[in-house]
Amino acid sequence: MRETVEQWLRLAGLKESAIEASTTLVLLCAVLALAWVVDFVVRKILLRFAAVLAKRTRSQWDDRFLEHRAFHRGAHIVGALVVYALVPAVFANWPTLNAIIRNV
């Protein structure tokens, strides 16, 4: 993926000295956009499904989770997991920065 972005930036006429940083920036924006889309899908589609299921059951604990929006807050973890999984590929050429981000 990194090579494809680098080739695209070369074809766009970017200077060779700026390609590495620009590639990282483009990939980071792509990962953040993907995480946002995944978060949106989880919140809008899967949470509605969970709400319908929770209302159909006789148990009360799932209704309490809905009242306190625990499922909504927990759904944000999915977007964070996407970022966590893809960050090593984005910062592959920056090992020190990659290590710092992985420890955060």
C-alpha positions as a printed Julia matrix, in Angstrom:
104×3 Matrix{Float64}:
   0.0    0.0     0.0
   2.83   2.35    0.88
   4.49   1.78   -2.5
   1.25   2.58   -4.32
   0.89   5.9    -2.51
   4.55   6.73   -3.16
   4.11   6.04   -6.89
   0.97   8.16   -6.95
   2.81  11.05   -5.28
   5.72  10.74   -7.73
   3.28  10.88  -10.64
   1.72  13.97   -9.07
   5.12  15.65   -9.31
   6.06  15.76   -5.64
   9.75  16.23   -4.85
  11.63  13.11   -3.84
  12.63  14.65   -0.5
   8.99  15.11    0.54
   7.62  11.76   -0.59
   8.29   9.79    2.6
   6.62  12.28    4.93
   3.79  12.9     2.47
   3.16   9.17    2.1
   2.94   8.82    5.85
   0.53  11.75    6.04
  -1.7   10.34    3.28
  -1.76   6.9     4.91
  -2.52   8.41    8.31
  -5.45  10.35    6.86
  -6.7    7.18    5.18
  -6.51   5.21    8.43
  -8.32   7.94   10.36
 -11.01   8.14    7.67
 -11.43   4.36    7.76
 -11.69   4.42   11.55
 -14.35   7.12   11.34
 -16.36   5.13    8.78
 -16.12   1.97   10.88
 -17.19   3.91   13.98
 -20.13   5.4    12.07
 -21.25   2.01   10.77
 -20.99   0.38   14.18
 -22.91   3.17   15.88
 -25.65   3.55   13.28
 -26.26  -0.02   12.19
 -25.04  -2.43   14.83
 -26.22  -0.35   17.78
 -29.72  -0.15   16.36
 -29.7   -3.91   16.0
 -28.49  -4.25   19.61
 -31.24  -1.88   20.79
 -33.94  -3.9    19.04
 -32.59  -7.1    20.52
 -32.34  -5.6    24.0
 -35.94  -4.39   23.92
 -37.2   -7.83   22.91
 -35.64  -9.65   25.84
 -37.22  -9.9    29.25
 -33.99  -9.27   31.11
 -33.41  -5.81   32.55
 -29.64  -5.53   32.5
 -29.47  -4.89   28.75
 -32.14  -2.19   29.08
 -29.98  -0.48   31.7
 -27.02  -0.56   29.32
 -29.18   1.17   26.71
 -30.41   3.79   29.18
 -26.87   4.68   30.21
 -25.6    4.49   26.61
 -22.97   1.93   27.53
 -23.26   0.24   24.14
 -22.77   3.59   22.4
 -19.65   4.37   24.39
 -18.29   0.87   23.93
 -18.82   1.07   20.18
 -16.05   3.67   19.91
 -13.55   0.95   20.79
 -13.97  -0.54   17.32
 -12.65   2.59   15.61
  -9.76   2.72   18.04
  -8.94  -0.92   17.27
  -8.79  -0.09   13.56
  -6.28   2.67   14.27
  -4.28   0.43   16.61
  -4.1   -2.33   14.0
  -3.09  -0.1    11.08
  -0.7    2.37   12.73
   2.35   0.07   12.36
   1.85   0.02    8.58
   1.51   3.81    8.46
   4.67   4.51   10.46
   6.71   1.57    9.12
   9.53   3.9     8.01
   9.53   5.74   11.36
  10.43   3.03   13.96
  10.91   5.42   16.89
   7.6    7.17   16.3
   5.94   3.8    15.74
   7.19   2.55   19.12
   6.0    5.7    20.9
   2.54   5.49   19.36
   2.2    1.77   20.14
   2.99   2.48   23.8
   0.35   5.2    24.07
